């Protein structure tokens, strides 16, 4: 449960902004989107390998 403490006389817009920021940090929406469609484990591994190669190239080009 997300709790947003309010100060006396604080604007409701500010409180809503704090709530949205905390909600985004929890990652609930990302998890829901990820669970909507099933991806095969082999495809997930392939994407992870491609991403690892990409990151490695970035680090090598940085030097």
C-alpha positions in Angstrom: 0.0 0.0 0.0 1.3 3.4 -0.9 1.0 6.1 1.7 1.6 9.8 0.9 1.8 12.0 4.0 0.2 15.4 3.5 1.2 18.6 5.3 -1.3 21.0 6.5 -2.6 23.1 3.6 -0.6 21.2 1.0 -2.0 21.4 -2.5 -3.8 18.3 -3.8 -2.0 18.5 -7.1 1.4 18.1 -5.3 0.1 15.2 -3.3 -1.1 13.5 -6.5 2.2 14.1 -8.1 4.0 12.4 -5.2 1.6 9.5 -5.4 2.2 9.0 -9.1 6.0 9.1 -8.6 5.9 6.5 -5.8 3.5 4.3 -7.9 5.9 4.4 -10.9 8.9 3.4 -8.6 7.0 0.3 -7.5 7.0 -1.0 -11.1 3.4 -2.3 -11.0 2.5 -1.1 -14.4 5.6 -2.5 -16.1 4.9 -5.9 -14.5 1.2 -5.8 -15.7 2.3 -5.0 -19.2 4.9 -7.8 -19.1 2.4 -10.3 -18.0 -0.2 -9.5 -20.6 1.5 -11.5 -23.3 3.5 -14.7 -22.9 7.0 -14.9 -24.3 8.8 -18.1 -24.7 11.9 -18.6 -22.5 14.1 -19.1 -25.6 13.0 -15.7 -26.9 13.7 -14.1 -23.5 17.2 -15.6 -23.4 17.9 -14.5 -27.0 16.9 -10.9 -26.2 19.0 -11.0 -23.1 22.0 -12.1 -25.1 21.5 -9.4 -27.7 21.2 -6.8 -25.0 24.4 -8.1 -23.4 26.3 -7.8 -26.7 25.0 -4.3 -27.2 26.0 -3.2 -23.7 29.5 -4.8 -24.2 30.0 -2.9 -27.5 29.0 0.3 -25.7 31.6 -0.2 -23.0 34.3 -1.1 -25.6 33.6 2.0 -27.7 33.7 4.2 -24.6 37.4 3.5 -24.1 
